[in-house]
Amino acid sequence: MRVIAGELKGHPIRAGRRLKLRPTIERVRETLFDILGEEVIGTSVLDLFAGVGTLGIEALSRGAEFCIFVESSRACLKVLQENLLRLNLTERSSVVRRPFPQALKYLTEIAPVDIIIADPPYEGGWVQGVVDKLESSSLCRPDTILVLQHHRKESIVLNVERESLLKQRRIGDTTLSFIKFI
């Protein structure tokens, strides 16, 4: 895998051969960041279910100011930290080793973030839980954008008083849902 665009364009992102990951393919990453466009510049980003950091690294390369990576797997975290070090991104990032629900409790003391990118496991019914838990967290403020990557067969029910679906794109079996908190 390589960084698609920005200041780190072409730099490799190591994925770790033995890790059981479903890496975000280049076409999905390209679509995601084409839709976000310049909105990523100067933002604070939260990369949930970060794996080896592909999406957060891409955001930093495209001008995000800071990224918090949340991952619970020790093996993934090791590769993620190696990627951040090799790409000189350690001063613009923070890594949190906790499962998703506990990470939200841990992160309550930080200011709200501008963009949340979440790529939860496709199996296990994570998608709706991610939306619901983020809605009630202190990480979201009005105008925070959630980019949720999920299987095309998984649907999301939004709280119309707090969330607005901006856009959805389907790429193969993957759907990208862009949700704005209001």
MDAnalysis code that builds the backbone (N, CA, C; Angstrom):
import MDAnalysis as mda
import numpy as np

u = mda.Universe.empty(546, n_residues=182, atom_resindex=np.repeat(np.arange(182), 3), trajectory=True)
u.add_TopologyAttr("name", ["N", "CA", "C"] * 182)
u.add_TopologyAttr("resid", np.arange(1, 183))
u.add_TopologyAttr("resname", ["MET", "ARG", "VAL", "ILE", "ALA", "GLY", "GLU", "LEU", "LYS", "GLY", "HIS", "PRO", "ILE", "ARG", "ALA", "GLY", "ARG", "ARG", "LEU", "LYS", "LEU", "ARG", "PRO", "THR", "ILE", "GLU", "ARG", "VAL", "ARG", "GLU", "THR", "LEU", "PHE", "ASP", "ILE", "LEU", "GLY", "GLU", "GLU", "VAL", "ILE", "GLY", "THR", "SER", "VAL", "LEU", "ASP", "LEU", "PHE", "ALA", "GLY", "VAL", "GLY", "THR", "LEU", "GLY", "ILE", "GLU", "ALA", "LEU", "SER", "ARG", "GLY", "ALA", "GLU", "PHE", "CYS", "ILE", "PHE", "VAL", "GLU", "SER", "SER", "ARG", "ALA", "CYS", "LEU", "LYS", "VAL", "LEU", "GLN", "GLU", "ASN", "LEU", "LEU", "ARG", "LEU", "ASN", "LEU", "THR", "GLU", "ARG", "SER", "SER", "VAL", "VAL", "ARG", "ARG", "PRO", "PHE", "PRO", "GLN", "ALA", "LEU", "LYS", "TYR", "LEU", "THR", "GLU", "ILE", "ALA", "PRO", "VAL", "ASP", "ILE", "ILE", "ILE", "ALA", "ASP", "PRO", "PRO", "TYR", "GLU", "GLY", "GLY", "TRP", "VAL", "GLN", "GLY", "VAL", "VAL", "ASP", "LYS", "LEU", "GLU", "SER", "SER", "SER", "LEU", "CYS", "ARG", "PRO", "ASP", "THR", "ILE", "LEU", "VAL", "LEU", "GLN", "HIS", "HIS", "ARG", "LYS", "GLU", "SER", "ILE", "VAL", "LEU", "ASN", "VAL", "GLU", "ARG", "GLU", "SER", "LEU", "LEU", "LYS", "GLN", "ARG", "ARG", "ILE", "GLY", "ASP", "THR", "THR", "LEU", "SER", "PHE", "ILE", "LYS", "PHE", "ILE"])
u.atoms.positions = np.array([
    [0.844, -1.184, 0.000],
    [0.000, 0.000, 0.000],
    [0.884, 1.240, 0.000],
    [0.357, 2.270, -0.629],
    [1.070, 3.543, -0.695],
    [0.112, 4.683, -0.385],
    [0.673, 5.812, 0.057],
    [-0.116, 7.026, 0.246],
    [-0.498, 7.522, -1.139],
    [-1.771, 7.870, -1.327],
    [-2.289, 8.225, -2.650],
    [-1.941, 9.649, -3.060],
    [-2.066, 10.604, -2.138],
    [-1.888, 12.008, -2.511],
    [-1.349, 12.815, -1.337],
    [-0.988, 14.056, -1.628],
    [-0.516, 14.959, -0.589],
    [0.990, 14.933, -0.442],
    [1.457, 15.458, 0.681],
    [2.891, 15.612, 0.905],
    [3.640, 14.281, 0.976],
    [2.945, 13.202, 1.293],
    [3.587, 11.885, 1.400],
    [3.249, 10.972, 0.222],
    [2.731, 11.538, -0.832],
    [2.306, 10.749, -1.994],
    [3.404, 9.779, -2.428],
    [2.995, 8.521, -2.604],
    [3.903, 7.490, -3.069],
    [4.666, 6.762, -1.978],
    [4.682, 7.305, -0.765],
    [5.387, 6.634, 0.328],
    [4.640, 5.357, 0.716],
    [5.380, 4.293, 0.981],
    [4.722, 3.037, 1.348],
    [4.172, 3.069, 2.773],
    [3.043, 2.386, 2.943],
    [2.461, 2.147, 4.259],
    [2.552, 0.645, 4.474],
    [3.294, 0.261, 5.470],
    [3.455, -1.177, 5.742],
    [2.201, -1.713, 6.412],
    [1.824, -2.912, 6.007],
    [0.591, -3.501, 6.526],
    [0.835, -4.698, 7.421],
    [1.999, -5.259, 7.432],
    [2.242, -6.433, 8.256],
    [1.626, -7.664, 7.618],
    [2.434, -8.591, 7.240],
    [1.977, -9.747, 6.477],
    [1.069, -10.683, 7.256],
    [1.274, -10.809, 8.533],
    [0.522, -11.793, 9.314],
    [-0.703, -11.216, 9.998],
    [-0.949, -9.952, 9.832],
    [-2.099, -9.332, 10.479],
    [-3.377, -9.703, 9.746],
    [-4.408, -9.962, 10.505],
    [-5.707, -10.295, 9.913],
    [-6.477, -8.997, 9.719],
    [-6.187, -8.328, 8.607],
    [-6.795, -7.029, 8.314],
    [-7.603, -7.089, 7.034],
    [-8.522, -6.162, 6.921],
    [-9.226, -5.917, 5.673],
    [-8.810, -4.500, 5.281],
    [-7.645, -4.361, 4.639],
    [-7.152, -3.012, 4.356],
    [-8.074, -2.273, 3.386],
    [-8.181, -0.985, 3.592],
    [-8.992, -0.155, 2.711],
    [-8.287, -0.048, 1.370],
    [-8.949, -0.541, 0.333],
    [-8.322, -0.537, -0.984],
    [-8.170, 0.897, -1.492],
    [-7.246, 1.050, -2.417],
    [-6.916, 2.384, -2.925],
    [-8.129, 3.106, -3.501],
    [-8.967, 2.388, -4.223],
    [-10.138, 3.022, -4.845],
    [-11.098, 3.592, -3.797],
    [-11.249, 2.889, -2.679],
    [-12.113, 3.379, -1.600],
    [-11.470, 4.594, -0.943],
    [-10.172, 4.519, -0.664],
    [-9.479, 5.673, -0.064],
    [-9.556, 6.896, -0.969],
    [-9.353, 6.677, -2.256],
    [-9.394, 7.787, -3.203],
    [-10.782, 8.427, -3.227],
    [-11.824, 7.616, -3.251],
    [-13.196, 8.130, -3.241],
    [-13.473, 8.900, -1.957],
    [-13.090, 8.326, -0.838],
    [-13.302, 8.969, 0.463],
    [-12.690, 10.367, 0.483],
    [-11.427, 10.464, 0.096],
    [-10.746, 11.756, 0.192],
    [-11.108, 12.707, -0.952],
    [-11.542, 12.189, -2.076],
    [-12.054, 13.062, -3.135],
    [-13.338, 13.750, -2.663],
    [-14.173, 13.013, -1.952],
    [-15.424, 13.599, -1.444],
    [-15.121, 14.615, -0.345],
    [-14.217, 14.291, 0.569],
    [-13.865, 15.253, 1.623],
    [-13.170, 16.480, 1.039],
    [-12.368, 16.265, 0.021],
    [-11.678, 17.375, -0.634],
    [-10.834, 18.191, 0.324],
    [-10.941, 19.493, 0.193],
    [-10.128, 20.400, 1.003],
    [-10.632, 20.526, 2.437],
    [-11.768, 19.919, 2.736],
    [-12.288, 19.972, 4.115],
    [-11.344, 19.334, 5.118],
    [-10.440, 18.490, 4.658],
    [-9.514, 17.807, 5.560],
    [-8.361, 18.718, 5.989],
    [-8.084, 19.757, 5.229],
    [-6.946, 20.648, 5.509],
    [-7.151, 21.387, 6.828],
    [-6.156, 21.284, 7.706],
    [-6.168, 21.993, 8.976],
    [-7.075, 21.393, 10.037],
    [-7.556, 20.194, 9.841],
    [-8.514, 19.597, 10.770],
    [-7.854, 18.669, 11.777],
    [-8.628, 18.359, 12.807],
    [-8.263, 17.294, 13.738],
    [-9.084, 16.073, 13.332],
    [-8.405, 14.938, 13.218],
    [-9.035, 13.713, 12.718],
    [-8.924, 12.626, 13.768],
    [-9.964, 11.826, 13.876],
    [-9.964, 10.642, 14.726],
    [-10.132, 9.444, 13.809],
    [-9.160, 8.533, 13.818],
    [-9.189, 7.327, 12.991],
    [-9.521, 6.152, 13.907],
    [-10.799, 5.739, 13.901],
    [-11.257, 4.634, 14.737],
    [-11.066, 3.313, 14.010],
    [-10.732, 2.268, 14.760],
    [-10.430, 0.961, 14.168],
    [-9.306, 1.156, 13.148],
    [-8.244, 1.807, 13.577],
    [-7.202, 2.316, 12.687],
    [-6.386, 1.246, 11.978],
    [-6.306, 0.066, 12.531],
    [-5.444, -0.942, 11.895],
    [-4.011, -0.447, 11.882],
    [-3.409, -0.389, 10.711],
    [-2.024, 0.093, 10.594],
    [-1.970, 1.587, 10.245],
    [-3.137, 2.258, 10.250],
    [-3.172, 3.708, 10.103],
    [-3.365, 4.253, 8.712],
    [-3.751, 3.441, 7.780],
    [-3.836, 3.860, 6.384],
    [-4.680, 5.116, 6.190],
    [-5.880, 5.145, 6.761],
    [-6.783, 6.284, 6.524],
    [-6.298, 7.550, 7.237],
    [-5.853, 7.419, 8.463],
    [-5.345, 8.588, 9.187],
    [-4.074, 9.142, 8.575],
    [-3.200, 8.265, 8.108],
    [-1.969, 8.703, 7.443],
    [-2.314, 9.448, 6.159],
    [-3.284, 8.941, 5.424],
    [-3.724, 9.625, 4.198],
    [-4.274, 11.010, 4.532],
    [-5.043, 11.122, 5.630],
    [-5.580, 12.420, 6.052],
    [-4.449, 13.389, 6.402],
    [-3.449, 12.906, 7.133],
    [-2.308, 13.761, 7.484],
    [-1.551, 14.191, 6.237],
    [-1.377, 13.285, 5.296],
    [-0.682, 13.620, 4.054],
    [-1.426, 14.693, 3.276],
    [-2.743, 14.699, 3.384],
    [-3.571, 15.664, 2.642],
    [-3.840, 16.949, 3.407],
    [-3.173, 17.138, 4.535],
    [-3.240, 18.429, 5.203],
    [-3.938, 18.474, 6.542],
    [-4.384, 17.337, 7.068],
    [-4.945, 17.356, 8.419],
    [-3.861, 17.801, 9.386],
    [-4.249, 18.556, 10.387],
    [-3.280, 19.083, 11.347],
    [-2.821, 18.017, 12.333],
    [-3.772, 17.185, 12.777],
    [-3.472, 16.204, 13.811],
    [-4.404, 15.010, 13.648],
    [-3.927, 13.819, 14.000],
    [-4.767, 12.623, 13.928],
    [-4.558, 11.768, 15.171],
    [-5.660, 11.327, 15.745],
    [-5.634, 10.372, 16.850],
    [-6.033, 9.021, 16.266],
    [-5.177, 8.041, 16.440],
    [-5.418, 6.692, 15.946],
    [-5.879, 5.831, 17.111],
    [-7.002, 5.137, 16.950],
    [-7.517, 4.238, 17.983],
    [-7.501, 2.818, 17.440],
    [-6.795, 1.948, 18.132],
    [-6.692, 0.546, 17.730],
    [-6.461, -0.283, 18.986],
    [-7.018, -1.491, 19.016],
    [-6.851, -2.338, 20.195],
    [-5.856, -3.482, 19.995],
    [-5.542, -3.834, 18.769],
    [-4.636, -4.952, 18.491],
    [-3.178, -4.536, 18.689],
    [-2.476, -5.271, 19.542],
    [-1.050, -4.970, 19.779],
    [-0.235, -5.094, 18.500],
    [-0.525, -6.132, 17.714],
    [0.226, -6.354, 16.472],
    [0.011, -5.199, 15.494],
    [-1.235, -4.761, 15.349],
    [-1.520, -3.620, 14.461],
    [-0.857, -2.357, 14.979],
    [-0.924, -2.153, 16.297],
    [-0.329, -0.946, 16.882],
    [1.170, -0.873, 16.640],
    [1.820, -2.006, 16.704],
    [3.264, -2.023, 16.460],
    [3.564, -1.535, 15.044],
    [2.837, -2.055, 14.067],
    [3.047, -1.647, 12.672],
    [2.627, -0.190, 12.480],
    [1.516, 0.224, 13.091],
    [1.050, 1.616, 13.013],
    [2.120, 2.567, 13.533],
    [2.665, 2.276, 14.695],
    [3.687, 3.154, 15.266],
    [4.949, 3.186, 14.405],
    [5.301, 2.053, 13.815],
    [6.440, 2.029, 12.884],
    [6.157, 2.908, 11.659],
    [4.936, 2.839, 11.128],
    [4.563, 3.679, 9.987],
    [4.650, 5.159, 10.336],
    [4.134, 5.538, 11.489],
    [4.162, 6.947, 11.900],
    [5.590, 7.436, 12.086],
    [6.423, 6.609, 12.677],
    [7.822, 6.975, 12.890],
    [8.551, 7.115, 11.556],
    [8.388, 6.138, 10.674],
    [9.075, 6.136, 9.377],
    [8.646, 7.315, 8.505],
    [7.369, 7.735, 8.636],
    [6.853, 8.839, 7.815],
    [6.965, 10.197, 8.524],
    [7.627, 10.232, 9.658],
    [7.822, 11.469, 10.443],
    [6.497, 12.127, 10.835],
    [5.561, 11.320, 11.298],
    [4.243, 11.831, 11.677],
    [3.977, 11.746, 13.178],
    [4.980, 11.421, 13.963],
    [4.747, 11.222, 15.396],
    [4.349, 12.506, 16.117],
    [4.831, 13.661, 15.652],
    [4.477, 14.922, 16.308],
    [3.087, 15.412, 15.925],
    [2.533, 14.852, 14.846],
    [1.200, 15.253, 14.392],
    [0.160, 14.186, 14.683],
    [0.507, 13.261, 15.576],
    [-0.410, 12.152, 15.836],
    [-0.304, 11.671, 17.270],
    [-1.323, 10.916, 17.646],
    [-1.365, 10.270, 18.947],
    [-2.005, 8.903, 18.738],
    [-1.538, 7.913, 19.487],
    [-2.054, 6.558, 19.348],
    [-2.679, 6.132, 20.668],
    [-3.906, 5.632, 20.586],
    [-4.634, 5.169, 21.766],
    [-4.879, 3.673, 21.609],
    [-4.365, 2.898, 22.557],
    [-4.557, 1.444, 22.510],
    [-5.702, 1.064, 23.443],
    [-6.889, 1.047, 22.879],
    [-8.083, 0.658, 23.620],
    [-9.144, 0.191, 22.630],
    [-10.013, -0.710, 23.057],
    [-11.159, -1.055, 22.216],
    [-12.068, 0.164, 22.055],
    [-12.861, 0.176, 20.996],
    [-13.676, 1.333, 20.644],
    [-14.477, 1.933, 21.804],
    [-15.344, 1.191, 22.494],
    [-16.155, 1.855, 23.535],
    [-15.311, 2.460, 24.649],
    [-14.260, 1.744, 25.092],
    [-13.402, 2.272, 26.145],
    [-12.597, 3.474, 25.659],
    [-12.246, 3.487, 24.385],
    [-11.499, 4.617, 23.829],
    [-12.324, 5.892, 23.904],
    [-13.631, 5.790, 23.643],
    [-14.477, 6.983, 23.718],
    [-14.483, 7.558, 25.119],
    [-14.567, 6.697, 26.126],
    [-14.526, 7.173, 27.518],
    [-13.179, 7.819, 27.821],
    [-12.113, 7.207, 27.331],
    [-10.761, 7.708, 27.548],
    [-10.557, 9.068, 26.871],
    [-11.154, 9.262, 25.703],
    [-10.946, 10.475, 24.912],
    [-11.885, 11.616, 25.281],
    [-12.730, 11.445, 26.280],
    [-13.706, 12.487, 26.611],
    [-13.056, 13.802, 27.033],
    [-11.818, 13.753, 27.477],
    [-11.164, 14.982, 27.936],
    [-10.583, 15.816, 26.800],
    [-10.488, 15.248, 25.608],
    [-9.966, 16.048, 24.495],
    [-11.103, 16.861, 23.884],
    [-10.723, 17.875, 23.175],
    [-11.715, 18.712, 22.500],
    [-12.399, 17.904, 21.405],
    [-13.573, 18.344, 20.972],
    [-14.207, 17.659, 19.845],
    [-13.285, 17.674, 18.623],
    [-13.473, 16.703, 17.759],
    [-12.675, 16.616, 16.541],
    [-13.515, 17.063, 15.349],
    [-12.833, 17.370, 14.255],
    [-13.513, 17.845, 13.051],
    [-14.026, 16.701, 12.179],
    [-13.191, 15.662, 12.037],
    [-13.531, 14.536, 11.163],
    [-13.243, 13.235, 11.902],
    [-14.192, 12.311, 11.837],
    [-14.003, 10.970, 12.391],
    [-14.104, 9.997, 11.228],
    [-13.085, 9.160, 11.095],
    [-13.095, 8.119, 10.074],
    [-13.167, 6.794, 10.817],
    [-14.206, 6.008, 10.534],
    [-14.395, 4.739, 11.235],
    [-14.527, 3.614, 10.220],
    [-13.721, 2.604, 10.401],
    [-13.731, 1.422, 9.538],
    [-13.847, 0.184, 10.426],
    [-15.028, -0.003, 11.056],
    [-15.189, -1.140, 11.971],
    [-15.233, -2.463, 11.215],
    [-15.069, -3.563, 11.938],
    [-15.181, -4.875, 11.274],
    [-16.532, -5.009, 10.571],
    [-16.523, -5.652, 9.425],
    [-17.764, -5.814, 8.658],
    [-18.733, -6.778, 9.326],
    [-18.225, -7.718, 10.083],
    [-19.116, -8.637, 10.757],
    [-19.262, -8.217, 12.219],
    [-20.379, -8.546, 12.801],
    [-20.554, -8.245, 14.219],
    [-21.480, -7.086, 14.517],
    [-22.071, -6.471, 13.513],
    [-23.041, -5.408, 13.745],
    [-22.494, -4.149, 14.397],
    [-21.288, -3.777, 14.069],
    [-20.643, -2.605, 14.671],
    [-21.205, -1.268, 14.207],
    [-21.692, -1.198, 12.990],
    [-21.967, 0.082, 12.342],
    [-22.936, 0.962, 13.141],
    [-24.098, 0.455, 13.466],
    [-25.077, 1.266, 14.187],
    [-24.553, 1.678, 15.563],
    [-23.854, 0.768, 16.226],
    [-23.287, 1.082, 17.539],
    [-22.274, 2.212, 17.479],
    [-21.485, 2.249, 16.411],
    [-20.500, 3.325, 16.251],
    [-21.217, 4.668, 16.147],
    [-22.243, 4.745, 15.308],
    [-22.991, 5.997, 15.135],
    [-23.627, 6.415, 16.462],
    [-24.283, 5.491, 17.126],
    [-24.988, 5.809, 18.373],
    [-24.029, 6.262, 19.473],
    [-22.914, 5.561, 19.627],
    [-21.964, 5.927, 20.685],
    [-21.271, 7.263, 20.383],
    [-20.977, 7.523, 19.130],
    [-20.360, 8.808, 18.794],
    [-21.324, 9.963, 19.022],
    [-22.589, 9.748, 18.695],
    [-23.580, 10.802, 18.871],
    [-23.645, 11.275, 20.325],
    [-23.512, 10.353, 21.248],
    [-23.621, 10.723, 22.660],
    [-22.267, 11.051, 23.289],
    [-21.206, 11.079, 22.498],
    [-19.880, 11.372, 23.049],
    [-19.570, 12.867, 22.956],
    [-18.544, 13.254, 23.688],
    [-18.105, 14.653, 23.653],
    [-17.162, 14.917, 22.477],
    [-16.863, 13.900, 21.688],
    [-15.962, 14.067, 20.548],
    [-16.624, 14.765, 19.373],
    [-17.952, 14.759, 19.354],
    [-18.686, 15.352, 18.238],
    [-19.304, 16.678, 18.648],
    [-19.234, 17.600, 17.755],
    [-19.898, 18.893, 17.924],
    [-20.698, 19.131, 16.647],
    [-21.525, 20.137, 16.617],
    [-22.173, 20.438, 15.334],
    [-21.100, 20.652, 14.267],
    [-21.307, 20.082, 13.120],
    [-20.411, 20.147, 11.963],
    [-19.300, 19.098, 11.962],
    [-19.191, 18.271, 13.004],
    [-18.249, 17.155, 12.933],
    [-18.747, 16.201, 11.853],
    [-17.837, 15.738, 11.022],
    [-18.192, 14.811, 9.944],
    [-17.694, 13.413, 10.314],
    [-18.582, 12.447, 10.195],
    [-18.238, 11.042, 10.381],
    [-18.242, 10.382, 9.018],
    [-17.115, 9.771, 8.667],
    [-17.036, 8.964, 7.449],
    [-16.997, 7.520, 7.923],
    [-18.057, 6.795, 7.614],
    [-18.207, 5.431, 8.089],
    [-18.079, 4.474, 6.911],
    [-17.111, 3.587, 6.999],
    [-16.916, 2.572, 5.961],
    [-17.579, 1.302, 6.452],
    [-18.492, 0.746, 5.650],
    [-19.211, -0.445, 6.082],
    [-19.622, -1.285, 4.886],
    [-20.056, -2.496, 5.177],
    [-20.509, -3.402, 4.130],
    [-21.799, -2.850, 3.529],
    [-21.974, -3.031, 2.242],
    [-23.136, -2.475, 1.537],
    [-24.458, -2.987, 2.081],
    [-24.474, -4.157, 2.714],
    [-25.717, -4.722, 3.236],
    [-26.085, -4.176, 4.613],
    [-25.164, -3.470, 5.253],
    [-25.456, -2.896, 6.567],
    [-26.107, -1.535, 6.403],
    [-27.200, -1.338, 7.108],
    [-27.889, -0.049, 7.032],
    [-27.680, 0.728, 8.329],
    [-27.934, 2.012, 8.243],
    [-27.755, 2.901, 9.384],
    [-29.052, 3.661, 9.606],
    [-29.468, 3.750, 10.867],
    [-30.619, 4.561, 11.230],
    [-30.079, 5.793, 11.948],
    [-30.359, 6.955, 11.385],
    [-29.844, 8.198, 11.955],
    [-30.886, 8.876, 12.830],
    [-30.409, 9.570, 13.843],
    [-31.245, 10.425, 14.669],
    [-31.344, 11.754, 13.920],
    [-32.468, 12.008, 13.267],
    [-32.593, 13.177, 12.388],
    [-32.458, 14.506, 13.133],
    [-32.575, 14.481, 14.438],
    [-32.378, 15.709, 15.210],
    [-30.897, 16.002, 15.446],
    [-30.046, 14.970, 15.309],
    [-28.630, 15.147, 15.608],
    [-27.683, 14.798, 14.464],
    [-28.202, 14.111, 13.410],
    [-27.335, 13.631, 12.347],
    [-27.991, 13.819, 10.988],
    [-27.157, 14.128, 10.019],
    [-27.641, 14.302, 8.653],
    [-26.752, 13.509, 7.708],
    [-27.369, 12.713, 6.844],
    [-26.606, 11.959, 5.855],
    [-26.267, 12.895, 4.702],
    [-24.987, 13.175, 4.532],
    [-24.538, 14.076, 3.469],
    [-24.440, 13.364, 2.133],
    [-23.897, 12.129, 2.180],
    [-23.617, 11.423, 0.936],
    [-23.327, 9.970, 1.247],
    [-23.630, 9.109, 0.293],
    [-23.223, 7.710, 0.360],
    [-22.652, 7.318, -0.991],
    [-21.573, 6.530, -0.952],
    [-20.974, 6.013, -2.172],
    [-20.727, 4.528, -1.984],
    [-21.068, 3.771, -2.990],
    [-20.824, 2.328, -2.956],
    [-19.695, 1.995, -3.921],
    [-18.717, 1.238, -3.418],
    [-17.596, 0.768, -4.211],
    [-17.504, -0.733, -3.948],
    [-17.966, -1.535, -4.887],
    [-17.991, -2.984, -4.674],
    [-18.888, -3.325, -3.496],
    [-18.363, -4.068, -2.531],
    [-19.123, -4.448, -1.335],
    [-19.047, -3.391, -0.235],
    [-18.289, -2.336, -0.476],
    [-18.077, -1.299, 0.534],
    [-18.974, -0.090, 0.277],
    [-19.533, 0.438, 1.359],
    [-20.269, 1.694, 1.298],
    [-19.561, 2.705, 2.183],
    [-19.411, 3.909, 1.675],
    [-18.925, 5.038, 2.465],
    [-20.115, 5.928, 2.779],
    [-20.405, 6.114, 4.061],
    [-21.482, 6.995, 4.490],
    [-20.865, 8.231, 5.137],
    [-21.217, 9.402, 4.630],
    [-20.726, 10.680, 5.156],
    [-21.864, 11.287, 5.965],
    [-21.661, 11.392, 7.281],
    [-22.692, 11.845, 8.203],
    [-22.192, 13.103, 8.899],
    [-23.052, 14.098, 8.951],
    [-22.703, 15.346, 9.651],
    [-23.526, 15.430, 10.920],
    [-22.870, 15.720, 12.021],
    [-23.577, 15.927, 13.286],
    [-24.094, 17.364, 13.328],
    [-25.337, 17.523, 13.753],
    [-25.961, 18.858, 13.773],
    [-26.388, 19.248, 15.166],
])
